[in-house]
């Protein structure tokens, strides 16, 4: 819309020259905002690009009340400015049509500040019988309007209408984000600016991305929802008789999180996201999450092929050309985890997070919870009929997975307060209990010295060297990305374990500097001879006074990922998530952190790049 065109329209209609410029802009903005609503009630062969000759009565009444015009003035304004309003930029509507105007004047007549329509009003299916009959130019006329809520950044929560259009021939139902056919939901492609997260709730993409940024810093889904409800709702209240409130919950946060991540994943794979349309929203993601997790296990993080000047050192020959390199990886474990089966090292997922055992080991629920006792439990108890075992169940603290009790020679539980150094160690025997759920032992990370997280795996029973070796071989199975040196605080044990494994030939295995100086004895001959970082000249800085690589990066990264075990987000990882969504969440957080790390490395001039594979 330009001033010359607007001026020409006013000049051609002298009776409208008394209207103030502000009220005229209000009229144009409101018409622009409800164009789709006006088009919906036009005949099926009416082209959306063509300006309707007559305004629907409901639109006339709404514009009359909102602009303070008489109905006759509205009709005159439409006659004069209809082409200008119909083809003007939608930013005009956003700048002038305030939500409060619609709350007061629009909702009683079926108009809201935002009404969400499918991206097309014509059936796009080439084989549609309407198309074959030459009726493709006719719009879909079977429409359903619903009350919903849109959560925005700038205006807080807004009452909106959504409109679904159905093709009577194809029986495909077109929604704002997706189409539905025979119980299957297919998203249109890309990541839309507004995402439907439940039946009647929509979120601006910016809101979801804000929450994901908060999650990067250990904020729980409940806190994300509370942040919006308290700080961004702007005091908005639902209109009278509106069917839905404005309060967000953690379920909306998680739904937005999974949808955004899955849509992004589909875009990267040049596919459309497809899921079930029936059932609970929380269950629709399960198969997609499992498929994504499987791809991540097979393909690894996108930055698995990363290298830069901070994690790869280049050596030049006498002619000045690069003739060798040293790429380094640091691995370490961090003690966060998810509930798992109580049978040692079992990796079968729990059916429910309240279960102690997986379906395969469900029979163990009927055996005594004292480790080593295989007697059946007494009905209503977790232990057998042994009085001592039943007494232990009364003493066990509910938050501990593995309680340990000392039993004196008389068969009673020893009082720790009475223990003295004079008592021989053999006086008491120890009994371990298993009254509550088990959890995985730790998450094992493989991190480049620059901070890029290259791989992750869950250790179930312990951070054993055999498990660490398998993790490294699986993560760096391609020769092109195989590191030349690996730091690990228990490399003295790992090096002995893999000394006959050809995979580790030509890979240096040293203990990081801090652990070597503080945690490994000088009398440990194998460690001193094979795992001393000073024995590897490629690790020493050019001036010979320090170290080229940051070998403590894994522990520094563990501080970040360990934050998800802390107070605010502990519920997110330990209590609310089954293993599939736990893995999905951690992988997504790592992916986001890696993007930030790469941007930082680029800004620092570290020349981040990727090995060709």
Secondary structure, 3 states (H helix, E strand, C coil): CCHHHHHHHHHCCHHHCCCCHHHHHHHHHHHHHCHHHHHHCCCCCCCCCCCCCCCCHHHHHHHHHHHCCCHHHHHHHHHHHHHHHHCCCCHHHHHHCCHHHHHHHHHHHCCCCCEECCCCCCCCCCCCHHHHCCCCCCCCCEEEEEEEEEECCCCCEEEEEEEEEECCCCCCEECCCEEEECCEEEECCCCCCEEEEECCEEEEHHHHHHHHHHHHCCCCHHHHHHHHHHHCCCCCCCCCCCCCCCCCCHHHHHHHHHHHHHHHHHHHCCCCCEEECCCCHHHHCHHHHHHHHHHHHHHCCHHHHEECCCCEEEEECCCCCEEEEEEEEEEEEECCCCEECCCCCCCCCCCCCCCCCCHHHHHHHHECCECCCCCECCCCCCCCCCHHHHHHHHHCCCCCCCCEEEECCCCCECCHHHCCCCCCHHHCEEEEECCCCEECCEEEEEEECCCCEEEEEEECCCCCHHHHHHHHHHHCCCHHHCCCEEEECCHHHHHHHCCCCHHHCCCEEECCHHHHHHCCCCCCHHHHHHCCHHHCHHHECCCCCCECCCCCHHHHHHHHHHHHHCCCCHHHHHHCCCHHHHHHHHHHHHHHHHHHHHHHHHHCCCCCEECCC
